[in-house]
């Protein structure tokens, strides 16, 4: 049983990675789907985290995790 997953990596997670993952999460939210496990986000740098937050990706991930 998977209880927790990770989106990102320790050093290589790019803005594009988070953009694609948030797009999938947003599509799932729009279809009222949820996950069977929690997941965490690990941006590769503070700049990627800031940009992802600015563009609303982190809000999408938080909403999606809240459905668990």
WOZIWO-V853543 format. One record per pair of residues at least 24 apart in sequence whose ideal C-beta (glycine too) atoms are under 10 Angstrom apart, sorted by the first residue. I is the first residue (numbers start at 1). J is the second residue. Records with the same first field share a line. If there is no record, write none. Layout:
I = J ; J
This chain:
1 = 36 ; 37
2 = 35 ; 36 ; 37 ; 38 ; 39
3 = 36 ; 37 ; 38
4 = 37 ; 38 ; 39 ; 40
5 = 35 ; 36 ; 37 ; 38 ; 39 ; 40
6 = 39 ; 40 ; 41 ; 42
7 = 39 ; 40 ; 41 ; 42 ; 43 ; 57 ; 61
8 = 39 ; 40 ; 41 ; 42 ; 43 ; 44 ; 48 ; 49 ; 52
9 = 42 ; 43 ; 44
10 = 42 ; 44
11 = 42 ; 44 ; 45
12 = 44 ; 45
13 = 41 ; 42 ; 43 ; 44 ; 45 ; 48 ; 49 ; 52
14 = 43 ; 44 ; 45 ; 48
15 = 43 ; 44 ; 45 ; 47 ; 48 ; 49 ; 50 ; 51 ; 52 ; 55 ; 57
16 = 48
17 = 41 ; 42 ; 43 ; 44 ; 48 ; 52
18 = 42 ; 43 ; 44 ; 48 ; 49 ; 51 ; 52 ; 53 ; 55 ; 57 ; 58 ; 60 ; 61
19 = 51 ; 52 ; 55 ; 57
20 = 57
21 = 52 ; 57 ; 60 ; 61 ; 64
22 = 52 ; 55 ; 56 ; 57 ; 58 ; 59 ; 60 ; 61 ; 64
23 = 57 ; 60
24 = 60 ; 64
25 = 57 ; 60 ; 61 ; 62 ; 63 ; 64 ; 65 ; 67
26 = 56 ; 57 ; 59 ; 60 ; 61 ; 63 ; 64
27 = 60
28 = 60 ; 64 ; 67
29 = 60 ; 63 ; 64 ; 66 ; 67
32 = 67
33 = 64 ; 67
34 = 64 ; 65 ; 66 ; 67 ; 68
35 = 64 ; 65 ; 67 ; 68
36 = 68
37 = 65 ; 68
38 = 64 ; 65 ; 66 ; 68
39 = 64 ; 65 ; 68
40 = 65
41 = 65
